Amino acid sequence: MAMQPAGYTLLKLIYTATQLSSRMLGELMKSNIAFVTGASRGIGKQTAIALAKKGFDVVITARTMEEGEAHEHGTDHSDIGALPGSLQTTAKTIEALGRRALPLRLDLLDPQSINSAVDQAIAEWNHIDLLVNNGIYQGPGVMKRVMELDQQMMQNIFQGNVFSQLLLVQRCLPTMLERNRGFIINVVSQSGMIDPSAPVGEGGWGFAYSASKAALLRMSGILIAEHKDTNVQFFNVEPGLIITESLKAQGLAEVFSQRYGGAPPTVPAAVIAWLASVPESEKYQGETIYAQRECLKRNLVPNWQPGNS
């Protein structure tokens, strides 16, 4: 048997490793990567799972990494406690579906944590194809009447519901423009479009929250105008009243559902996943998509009907 030249085996190993690395990088670049905020529970969790079912690998972000962690989730006064759900639990469900999950802690009141999460996501998976701005501020002020609001409450609510979403768009959009593909979906609220039929505490909502959601509502239309010559798409999704773990913990689920109906988080999640996975979604740009109406129209959650939450 002829002897191989010295170093041949080492060179072959290096060549093989290089080929494998290039192949893995190629697979990463071909993968669809979603970045979802508020994914430890509620709409965000179900959206991440729905996207995984559509073939997305998902960066899931929230404050709660593990079950049992206590965080602020008040609306009128401070209420620090643990709610069901965590990023680790969401990640396990995604991985059981055969997709990859990257759980990252993110606090909407902390811009540094936002930058860190985006940096880690891009370092891990090279790009982001879909940003779902779902997470919102939870804390005092959300359900305060006008005369009870102070400047810090207003600052926190706009930081968590507007300024942080703007930062996420500014960080994620460049990777989409570079690849000339992608989606940004902002979860908005009808409270930013209409007046309540009752005051806070009697089935209505607070000024600060509705004002912040009205501000976010304007973003998609502006982005469409600024990037009309690209294949990046921008949407508003209005979920309607969704019966979440947080709403139940606040004791608001019953009074709100009696007045406004309601749906489970799987309903807006199904609509978001549908928008991000079908070519015809492009025609919805510039519109506010009412999730419960669209879900019924397309039978995206077959076992759900209004009033059956």
Short mmCIF file of the C-alpha atoms (twelve columns), coordinates in Angstrom:
data_MODEL
# 
_entry.id   MODEL 
# 
loop_
_atom_site.group_PDB 
_atom_site.id 
_atom_site.type_symbol 
_atom_site.label_atom_id 
_atom_site.label_alt_id 
_atom_site.label_comp_id 
_atom_site.label_asym_id 
_atom_site.label_seq_id 
_atom_site.Cartn_x 
_atom_site.Cartn_y 
_atom_site.Cartn_z 
_atom_site.pdbx_PDB_model_num 
ATOM 1   C CA . MET A 1   0.000   0.000  0.000  1 
ATOM 2   C CA . ALA A 2   1.405   3.415  -0.918 1 
ATOM 3   C CA . MET A 3   2.162   5.739  1.957  1 
ATOM 4   C CA . GLN A 4   0.242   9.023  2.054  1 
ATOM 5   C CA . PRO A 5   2.339   12.203 2.186  1 
ATOM 6   C CA . ALA A 6   2.967   13.615 5.654  1 
ATOM 7   C CA . GLY A 7   0.103   15.791 6.812  1 
ATOM 8   C CA . TYR A 8   -2.315  14.311 4.254  1 
ATOM 9   C CA . THR A 9   -4.719  13.040 6.901  1 
ATOM 10  C CA . LEU A 10  -4.750  16.397 8.714  1 
ATOM 11  C CA . LEU A 11  -5.391  18.285 5.480  1 
ATOM 12  C CA . LYS A 12  -8.215  15.915 4.607  1 
ATOM 13  C CA . LEU A 13  -9.810  16.446 8.009  1 
ATOM 14  C CA . ILE A 14  -9.555  20.224 7.645  1 
ATOM 15  C CA . TYR A 15  -11.049 20.063 4.145  1 
ATOM 16  C CA . THR A 16  -13.924 17.855 5.340  1 
ATOM 17  C CA . ALA A 17  -14.649 20.139 8.306  1 
ATOM 18  C CA . THR A 18  -14.640 23.167 5.997  1 
ATOM 19  C CA . GLN A 19  -17.087 21.493 3.642  1 
ATOM 20  C CA . LEU A 20  -19.369 20.535 6.522  1 
ATOM 21  C CA . SER A 21  -19.236 24.076 7.947  1 
ATOM 22  C CA . SER A 22  -20.097 25.548 4.561  1 
ATOM 23  C CA . ARG A 23  -22.986 23.117 4.217  1 
ATOM 24  C CA . MET A 24  -24.288 23.928 7.699  1 
ATOM 25  C CA . LEU A 25  -24.016 27.662 7.009  1 
ATOM 26  C CA . GLY A 26  -25.897 27.136 3.756  1 
ATOM 27  C CA . GLU A 27  -28.671 25.325 5.598  1 
ATOM 28  C CA . LEU A 28  -28.877 28.127 8.146  1 
ATOM 29  C CA . MET A 29  -29.125 30.732 5.412  1 
ATOM 30  C CA . LYS A 30  -31.964 28.783 3.774  1 
ATOM 31  C CA . SER A 31  -33.905 28.337 7.029  1 
ATOM 32  C CA . ASN A 32  -36.820 30.605 7.857  1 
ATOM 33  C CA . ILE A 33  -36.072 32.362 11.146 1 
ATOM 34  C CA . ALA A 34  -38.767 34.100 13.212 1 
ATOM 35  C CA . PHE A 35  -38.178 36.431 16.160 1 
ATOM 36  C CA . VAL A 36  -41.194 36.580 18.505 1 
ATOM 37  C CA . THR A 37  -41.486 38.800 21.585 1 
ATOM 38  C CA . GLY A 38  -43.627 37.935 24.593 1 
ATOM 39  C CA . ALA A 39  -43.301 34.226 23.775 1 
ATOM 40  C CA . SER A 40  -43.419 32.764 27.290 1 
ATOM 41  C CA . ARG A 41  -47.226 32.629 27.267 1 
ATOM 42  C CA . GLY A 42  -50.355 33.930 25.562 1 
ATOM 43  C CA . ILE A 43  -50.356 35.103 21.945 1 
ATOM 44  C CA . GLY A 44  -46.565 35.066 21.674 1 
ATOM 45  C CA . LYS A 45  -46.219 31.470 22.820 1 
ATOM 46  C CA . GLN A 46  -48.942 30.186 20.526 1 
ATOM 47  C CA . THR A 47  -47.556 32.240 17.617 1 
ATOM 48  C CA . ALA A 48  -44.102 30.705 18.064 1 
ATOM 49  C CA . ILE A 49  -45.642 27.219 18.061 1 
ATOM 50  C CA . ALA A 50  -47.813 27.978 15.015 1 
ATOM 51  C CA . LEU A 51  -44.772 29.266 13.126 1 
ATOM 52  C CA . ALA A 52  -42.804 26.153 14.035 1 
ATOM 53  C CA . LYS A 53  -45.605 24.091 12.499 1 
ATOM 54  C CA . LYS A 54  -45.136 26.142 9.319  1 
ATOM 55  C CA . GLY A 55  -41.421 25.295 9.208  1 
ATOM 56  C CA . PHE A 56  -39.897 28.278 11.007 1 
ATOM 57  C CA . ASP A 57  -37.090 28.028 13.520 1 
ATOM 58  C CA . VAL A 58  -37.952 30.510 16.256 1 
ATOM 59  C CA . VAL A 59  -36.113 33.000 18.430 1 
ATOM 60  C CA . ILE A 60  -38.412 33.264 21.438 1 
ATOM 61  C CA . THR A 61  -38.018 36.185 23.828 1 
ATOM 62  C CA . ALA A 62  -39.620 37.333 27.082 1 
ATOM 63  C CA . ARG A 63  -38.709 38.151 30.679 1 
ATOM 64  C CA . THR A 64  -39.614 34.687 32.007 1 
ATOM 65  C CA . MET A 65  -36.992 32.081 31.139 1 
ATOM 66  C CA . GLU A 66  -38.087 29.336 33.565 1 
ATOM 67  C CA . GLU A 67  -41.377 28.365 35.190 1 
ATOM 68  C CA . GLY A 68  -42.036 30.014 38.540 1 
ATOM 69  C CA . GLU A 69  -40.125 33.247 37.935 1 
ATOM 70  C CA . ALA A 70  -41.822 36.322 39.399 1 
ATOM 71  C CA . HIS A 71  -42.164 39.475 37.311 1 
ATOM 72  C CA . GLU A 72  -44.302 42.598 37.287 1 
ATOM 73  C CA . HIS A 73  -47.645 41.968 35.618 1 
ATOM 74  C CA . GLY A 74  -49.905 44.545 37.221 1 
ATOM 75  C CA . THR A 75  -52.086 46.978 35.323 1 
ATOM 76  C CA . ASP A 76  -53.481 49.364 37.951 1 
ATOM 77  C CA . HIS A 77  -51.083 48.811 40.837 1 
ATOM 78  C CA . SER A 78  -47.844 46.850 41.093 1 
ATOM 79  C CA . ASP A 79  -48.338 43.080 41.145 1 
ATOM 80  C CA . ILE A 80  -45.144 41.033 41.139 1 
ATOM 81  C CA . GLY A 81  -45.691 37.308 40.922 1 
ATOM 82  C CA . ALA A 82  -45.376 34.189 38.811 1 
ATOM 83  C CA . LEU A 83  -47.701 33.364 35.938 1 
ATOM 84  C CA . PRO A 84  -47.931 30.011 34.139 1 
ATOM 85  C CA . GLY A 85  -45.562 29.773 31.181 1 
ATOM 86  C CA . SER A 86  -41.893 30.274 30.352 1 
ATOM 87  C CA . LEU A 87  -39.518 30.392 27.400 1 
ATOM 88  C CA . GLN A 88  -38.140 26.979 28.333 1 
ATOM 89  C CA . THR A 89  -41.624 25.472 28.171 1 
ATOM 90  C CA . THR A 90  -42.307 27.115 24.802 1 
ATOM 91  C CA . ALA A 91  -38.923 25.920 23.506 1 
ATOM 92  C CA . LYS A 92  -39.684 22.303 24.427 1 
ATOM 93  C CA . THR A 93  -42.933 22.412 22.479 1 
ATOM 94  C CA . ILE A 94  -41.208 23.874 19.421 1 
ATOM 95  C CA . GLU A 95  -38.426 21.289 19.548 1 
ATOM 96  C CA . ALA A 96  -40.973 18.482 19.874 1 
ATOM 97  C CA . LEU A 97  -42.309 19.658 16.502 1 
ATOM 98  C CA . GLY A 98  -38.861 19.110 14.970 1 
ATOM 99  C CA . ARG A 99  -37.868 22.787 14.760 1 
ATOM 100 C CA . ARG A 100 -35.160 24.733 16.553 1 
ATOM 101 C CA . ALA A 101 -35.855 27.227 19.342 1 
ATOM 102 C CA . LEU A 102 -33.535 29.897 20.715 1 
ATOM 103 C CA . PRO A 103 -34.902 31.208 24.051 1 
ATOM 104 C CA . LEU A 104 -33.493 34.621 24.985 1 
ATOM 105 C CA . ARG A 105 -34.391 36.799 27.938 1 
ATOM 106 C CA . LEU A 106 -35.654 40.215 26.836 1 
ATOM 107 C CA . ASP A 107 -37.171 43.055 28.864 1 
ATOM 108 C CA . LEU A 108 -39.021 45.706 26.860 1 
ATOM 109 C CA . LEU A 109 -38.013 48.340 29.427 1 
ATOM 110 C CA . ASP A 110 -34.331 47.552 28.862 1 
ATOM 111 C CA . PRO A 111 -33.000 48.534 25.392 1 
ATOM 112 C CA . GLN A 112 -29.694 46.813 26.154 1 
ATOM 113 C CA . SER A 113 -31.496 43.473 26.525 1 
ATOM 114 C CA . ILE A 114 -33.179 44.044 23.163 1 
ATOM 115 C CA . ASN A 115 -29.878 44.743 21.417 1 
ATOM 116 C CA . SER A 116 -28.304 41.736 23.110 1 
ATOM 117 C CA . ALA A 117 -31.130 39.413 22.029 1 
ATOM 118 C CA . VAL A 118 -30.949 40.537 18.391 1 
ATOM 119 C CA . ASP A 119 -27.149 40.234 18.406 1 
ATOM 120 C CA . GLN A 120 -27.368 36.681 19.772 1 
ATOM 121 C CA . ALA A 121 -30.060 35.694 17.285 1 
ATOM 122 C CA . ILE A 122 -28.056 36.918 14.290 1 
ATOM 123 C CA . ALA A 123 -24.840 35.401 15.635 1 
ATOM 124 C CA . GLU A 124 -26.606 32.053 16.022 1 
ATOM 125 C CA . TRP A 125 -28.696 31.964 12.849 1 
ATOM 126 C CA . ASN A 126 -27.240 34.715 10.600 1 
ATOM 127 C CA . HIS A 127 -30.509 36.407 9.704  1 
ATOM 128 C CA . ILE A 128 -34.114 37.089 10.725 1 
ATOM 129 C CA . ASP A 129 -36.961 36.576 8.248  1 
ATOM 130 C CA . LEU A 130 -39.915 37.470 10.450 1 
ATOM 131 C CA . LEU A 131 -40.297 39.830 13.400 1 
ATOM 132 C CA . VAL A 132 -43.504 39.551 15.447 1 
ATOM 133 C CA . ASN A 133 -43.829 42.567 17.732 1 
ATOM 134 C CA . ASN A 134 -46.221 40.957 20.204 1 
ATOM 135 C CA . GLY A 135 -44.790 41.700 23.664 1 
ATOM 136 C CA . ILE A 136 -46.162 44.650 25.644 1 
ATOM 137 C CA . TYR A 137 -45.419 46.479 28.875 1 
ATOM 138 C CA . GLN A 138 -47.022 45.018 31.967 1 
ATOM 139 C CA . GLY A 139 -47.160 47.196 35.035 1 
ATOM 140 C CA . PRO A 140 -48.881 50.115 36.783 1 
ATOM 141 C CA . GLY A 141 -50.523 52.655 34.527 1 
ATOM 142 C CA . VAL A 142 -52.027 50.357 31.931 1 
ATOM 143 C CA . MET A 143 -55.449 50.486 33.599 1 
ATOM 144 C CA . LYS A 144 -55.234 53.936 35.225 1 
ATOM 145 C CA . ARG A 145 -57.717 56.712 34.588 1 
ATOM 146 C CA . VAL A 146 -56.352 59.931 33.082 1 
ATOM 147 C CA . MET A 147 -56.256 61.859 36.367 1 
ATOM 148 C CA . GLU A 148 -54.312 59.024 38.031 1 
ATOM 149 C CA . LEU A 149 -51.493 58.805 35.466 1 
ATOM 150 C CA . ASP A 150 -48.024 60.145 36.179 1 
ATOM 151 C CA . GLN A 151 -45.104 60.791 33.852 1 
ATOM 152 C CA . GLN A 152 -43.205 57.628 34.813 1 
ATOM 153 C CA . MET A 153 -46.197 55.451 34.014 1 
ATOM 154 C CA . MET A 154 -46.537 57.082 30.602 1 
ATOM 155 C CA . GLN A 155 -42.813 56.701 29.949 1 
ATOM 156 C CA . ASN A 156 -42.856 53.012 30.861 1 
ATOM 157 C CA . ILE A 157 -45.897 52.252 28.730 1 
ATOM 158 C CA . PHE A 158 -44.533 54.005 25.660 1 
ATOM 159 C CA . GLN A 159 -41.105 52.447 26.197 1 
ATOM 160 C CA . GLY A 160 -42.634 48.974 26.372 1 
ATOM 161 C CA . ASN A 161 -45.265 49.409 23.651 1 
ATOM 162 C CA . VAL A 162 -43.704 51.784 21.106 1 
ATOM 163 C CA . PHE A 163 -40.027 52.653 21.582 1 
ATOM 164 C CA . SER A 164 -38.909 49.040 22.033 1 
ATOM 165 C CA . GLN A 165 -40.877 47.897 18.976 1 
ATOM 166 C CA . LEU A 166 -39.204 50.670 16.988 1 
ATOM 167 C CA . LEU A 167 -35.774 49.494 18.156 1 
ATOM 168 C CA . LEU A 168 -36.579 45.901 17.196 1 
ATOM 169 C CA . VAL A 169 -37.648 46.991 13.721 1 
ATOM 170 C CA . GLN A 170 -34.494 49.077 13.317 1 
ATOM 171 C CA . ARG A 171 -32.350 46.083 14.326 1 
ATOM 172 C CA . CYS A 172 -34.181 43.331 12.376 1 
ATOM 173 C CA . LEU A 173 -35.172 45.127 9.182  1 
ATOM 174 C CA . PRO A 174 -31.617 45.526 7.765  1 
ATOM 175 C CA . THR A 175 -31.140 41.730 7.587  1 
ATOM 176 C CA . MET A 176 -34.418 41.482 5.671  1 
ATOM 177 C CA . LEU A 177 -33.529 44.281 3.259  1 
ATOM 178 C CA . GLU A 178 -30.148 42.686 2.616  1 
ATOM 179 C CA . ARG A 179 -31.856 39.432 1.601  1 
ATOM 180 C CA . ASN A 180 -34.794 41.301 -0.023 1 
ATOM 181 C CA . ARG A 181 -37.311 39.151 1.834  1 
ATOM 182 C CA . GLY A 182 -39.047 39.173 5.187  1 
ATOM 183 C CA . PHE A 183 -42.052 40.118 7.272  1 
ATOM 184 C CA . ILE A 184 -42.666 42.515 10.147 1 
ATOM 185 C CA . ILE A 185 -45.957 41.937 11.944 1 
ATOM 186 C CA . ASN A 186 -47.071 44.361 14.646 1 
ATOM 187 C CA . VAL A 187 -49.753 43.154 17.035 1 
ATOM 188 C CA . VAL A 188 -51.995 46.170 17.540 1 
ATOM 189 C CA . SER A 189 -55.194 46.766 19.500 1 
ATOM 190 C CA . GLN A 190 -58.647 48.037 18.698 1 
ATOM 191 C CA . SER A 191 -58.354 50.113 21.859 1 
ATOM 192 C CA . GLY A 192 -56.087 52.374 19.790 1 
ATOM 193 C CA . MET A 193 -58.828 52.838 17.173 1 
ATOM 194 C CA . ILE A 194 -62.112 53.278 19.057 1 
ATOM 195 C CA . ASP A 195 -63.427 54.754 22.290 1 
ATOM 196 C CA . PRO A 196 -64.385 52.442 25.178 1 
ATOM 197 C CA . SER A 197 -68.031 52.018 26.074 1 
ATOM 198 C CA . ALA A 198 -67.194 52.275 29.787 1 
ATOM 199 C CA . PRO A 199 -64.390 53.656 31.970 1 
ATOM 200 C CA . VAL A 200 -61.488 51.714 33.433 1 
ATOM 201 C CA . GLY A 201 -62.746 49.260 36.044 1 
ATOM 202 C CA . GLU A 202 -66.094 48.867 34.333 1 
ATOM 203 C CA . GLY A 203 -65.008 47.156 31.118 1 
ATOM 204 C CA . GLY A 204 -63.062 50.012 29.515 1 
ATOM 205 C CA . TRP A 205 -59.348 50.601 29.005 1 
ATOM 206 C CA . GLY A 206 -56.829 53.246 29.989 1 
ATOM 207 C CA . PHE A 207 -55.627 56.202 27.943 1 
ATOM 208 C CA . ALA A 208 -51.931 55.407 28.195 1 
ATOM 209 C CA . TYR A 209 -52.278 51.879 26.833 1 
ATOM 210 C CA . SER A 210 -54.641 52.816 24.001 1 
ATOM 211 C CA . ALA A 211 -52.483 55.811 23.039 1 
ATOM 212 C CA . SER A 212 -49.387 53.614 22.818 1 
ATOM 213 C CA . LYS A 213 -51.168 51.031 20.656 1 
ATOM 214 C CA . ALA A 214 -52.473 53.822 18.412 1 
ATOM 215 C CA . ALA A 215 -48.872 54.948 17.898 1 
ATOM 216 C CA . LEU A 216 -47.719 51.434 16.980 1 
ATOM 217 C CA . LEU A 217 -50.646 51.143 14.564 1 
ATOM 218 C CA . ARG A 218 -49.124 53.884 12.385 1 
ATOM 219 C CA . MET A 219 -45.771 52.145 11.899 1 
ATOM 220 C CA . SER A 220 -46.622 49.548 9.244  1 
ATOM 221 C CA . GLY A 221 -48.074 52.064 6.785  1 
ATOM 222 C CA . ILE A 222 -45.001 54.268 7.110  1 
ATOM 223 C CA . LEU A 223 -42.696 51.283 6.563  1 
ATOM 224 C CA . ILE A 224 -44.650 50.264 3.452  1 
ATOM 225 C CA . ALA A 225 -44.188 53.767 2.004  1 
ATOM 226 C CA . GLU A 226 -40.478 53.790 2.826  1 
ATOM 227 C CA . HIS A 227 -39.763 50.299 1.413  1 
ATOM 228 C CA . LYS A 228 -42.332 49.877 -1.351 1 
ATOM 229 C CA . ASP A 229 -39.714 48.710 -3.859 1 
ATOM 230 C CA . THR A 230 -38.635 45.718 -1.758 1 
ATOM 231 C CA . ASN A 231 -40.044 42.266 -1.061 1 
ATOM 232 C CA . VAL A 232 -40.235 42.940 2.679  1 
ATOM 233 C CA . GLN A 233 -43.842 42.995 3.875  1 
ATOM 234 C CA . PHE A 234 -45.395 44.851 6.814  1 
ATOM 235 C CA . PHE A 235 -48.659 44.042 8.593  1 
ATOM 236 C CA . ASN A 236 -50.868 45.039 11.507 1 
ATOM 237 C CA . VAL A 237 -52.768 42.240 13.221 1 
ATOM 238 C CA . GLU A 238 -55.552 43.147 15.647 1 
ATOM 239 C CA . PRO A 239 -56.251 40.065 17.804 1 
ATOM 240 C CA . GLY A 240 -59.440 41.226 19.495 1 
ATOM 241 C CA . LEU A 241 -59.988 40.261 23.096 1 
ATOM 242 C CA . ILE A 242 -57.802 37.244 23.841 1 
ATOM 243 C CA . ILE A 243 -58.228 35.263 27.039 1 
ATOM 244 C CA . THR A 244 -54.629 34.930 28.211 1 
ATOM 245 C CA . GLU A 245 -52.990 33.765 31.431 1 
ATOM 246 C CA . SER A 246 -52.231 37.381 32.271 1 
ATOM 247 C CA . LEU A 247 -55.815 38.553 31.759 1 
ATOM 248 C CA . LYS A 248 -57.044 35.781 34.030 1 
ATOM 249 C CA . ALA A 249 -54.485 36.639 36.710 1 
ATOM 250 C CA . GLN A 250 -55.602 40.278 36.671 1 
ATOM 251 C CA . GLY A 251 -59.200 39.235 37.228 1 
ATOM 252 C CA . LEU A 252 -60.262 40.951 33.978 1 
ATOM 253 C CA . ALA A 253 -61.143 37.948 31.852 1 
ATOM 254 C CA . GLU A 254 -64.771 37.636 32.937 1 
ATOM 255 C CA . VAL A 255 -65.791 41.304 32.797 1 
ATOM 256 C CA . PHE A 256 -64.065 41.842 29.434 1 
ATOM 257 C CA . SER A 257 -65.346 38.628 27.842 1 
ATOM 258 C CA . GLN A 258 -68.929 39.422 28.885 1 
ATOM 259 C CA . ARG A 259 -68.665 42.814 27.190 1 
ATOM 260 C CA . TYR A 260 -66.435 42.047 24.188 1 
ATOM 261 C CA . GLY A 261 -66.520 38.274 23.628 1 
ATOM 262 C CA . GLY A 262 -63.091 36.678 23.357 1 
ATOM 263 C CA . ALA A 263 -60.924 34.011 21.789 1 
ATOM 264 C CA . PRO A 264 -57.990 31.795 22.783 1 
ATOM 265 C CA . PRO A 265 -54.404 32.805 21.843 1 
ATOM 266 C CA . THR A 266 -54.339 30.131 19.125 1 
ATOM 267 C CA . VAL A 267 -56.639 32.308 16.996 1 
ATOM 268 C CA . PRO A 268 -54.328 35.307 16.356 1 
ATOM 269 C CA . ALA A 269 -51.378 32.892 16.305 1 
ATOM 270 C CA . ALA A 270 -52.923 30.988 13.405 1 
ATOM 271 C CA . VAL A 271 -53.549 34.207 11.475 1 
ATOM 272 C CA . ILE A 272 -49.969 35.442 11.981 1 
ATOM 273 C CA . ALA A 273 -48.554 32.094 10.837 1 
ATOM 274 C CA . TRP A 274 -50.867 32.136 7.810  1 
ATOM 275 C CA . LEU A 275 -49.733 35.657 6.811  1 
ATOM 276 C CA . ALA A 276 -46.077 34.641 7.019  1 
ATOM 277 C CA . SER A 277 -46.473 31.512 4.919  1 
ATOM 278 C CA . VAL A 278 -48.752 32.226 1.935  1 
ATOM 279 C CA . PRO A 279 -47.964 34.364 -1.153 1 
ATOM 280 C CA . GLU A 280 -51.417 35.964 -1.192 1 
ATOM 281 C CA . SER A 281 -50.726 37.752 2.097  1 
ATOM 282 C CA . GLU A 282 -49.017 40.575 0.186  1 
ATOM 283 C CA . LYS A 283 -52.387 42.078 -0.727 1 
ATOM 284 C CA . TYR A 284 -53.101 42.671 2.979  1 
ATOM 285 C CA . GLN A 285 -50.278 45.166 3.352  1 
ATOM 286 C CA . GLY A 286 -51.549 48.521 4.564  1 
ATOM 287 C CA . GLU A 287 -54.645 46.985 6.122  1 
ATOM 288 C CA . THR A 288 -55.362 46.124 9.729  1 
ATOM 289 C CA . ILE A 289 -56.119 42.416 9.785  1 
ATOM 290 C CA . TYR A 290 -58.753 41.510 12.371 1 
ATOM 291 C CA . ALA A 291 -57.578 38.108 13.547 1 
ATOM 292 C CA . GLN A 292 -60.842 36.653 14.806 1 
ATOM 293 C CA . ARG A 293 -62.693 37.608 11.641 1 
ATOM 294 C CA . GLU A 294 -59.913 36.272 9.387  1 
ATOM 295 C CA . CYS A 295 -59.576 33.083 11.394 1 
ATOM 296 C CA . LEU A 296 -63.274 32.314 10.969 1 
ATOM 297 C CA . LYS A 297 -63.252 33.226 7.284  1 
ATOM 298 C CA . ARG A 298 -60.390 30.834 6.537  1 
ATOM 299 C CA . ASN A 299 -61.224 28.213 9.172  1 
ATOM 300 C CA . LEU A 300 -57.671 28.405 10.519 1 
ATOM 301 C CA . VAL A 301 -58.677 27.016 13.941 1 
ATOM 302 C CA . PRO A 302 -61.414 24.501 13.041 1 
ATOM 303 C CA . ASN A 303 -62.559 23.819 16.616 1 
ATOM 304 C CA . TRP A 304 -63.066 27.496 17.513 1 
ATOM 305 C CA . GLN A 305 -66.220 29.565 17.216 1 
ATOM 306 C CA . PRO A 306 -66.929 32.976 18.812 1 
ATOM 307 C CA . GLY A 307 -68.117 32.495 22.369 1 
ATOM 308 C CA . ASN A 308 -66.321 29.147 22.591 1 
ATOM 309 C CA . SER A 309 -63.066 30.257 24.203 1 
# 
